[in-house]
Amino acid sequence: MKNWIFGLFVASVFTPMAPAQISVVIGMPPPLRYEAPPPLPGPGFVWIDGFWQPDGPDYRWIAGHYARAPYPGAYWYHPHYDHYDDGWRFHEGHWDHEDHDHGHHGEGHGYGHRD
């Protein structure tokens, strides 16, 4: 019995945590704005496109910017909206190891752009 409890404890301590995702149901978002990325500030930077952030009953534009990947092979999943029966749902952007949308595996892209 003690070995089973110890094994459960060890497994819970060494299990990696998944990033938290927040979804907000809201009305239809405004059309996206196009922002031409400024010149690349240096190697290892990725362009993160701007997006409409829910702000109470309204939206606030978050301007695009360059960022460094937090680890080698990181991929930026852009914030986006999906439409459901109860309205539009906002999904926050996050860094991950793999691009499930485009089949890229750890190539250090941001929103599909190479740095």
MOLINMO-V83773 format. One line per field, one symbol per residue. phi: phi as a letter, one per 40 degrees, with the letter a starting at -180 (. if undefined). burial: # if it has 9 or more other C-alpha atoms within 8 Angstrom, else .. Layout:
BEGIN
phi = ???
burial = ???
END
This chain:
BEGIN
phi = .cccccccccccccccccccbbbbcacdccccccbcccddcicgcbcbccaccdagcbbbcbccacacccadgcbccccabbcbdchcbcbccacacacccbgcbgbgcbfgbcc
burial = .......................###.............#....########.#....#....###..#...#########.....#######.#####......######...#
END
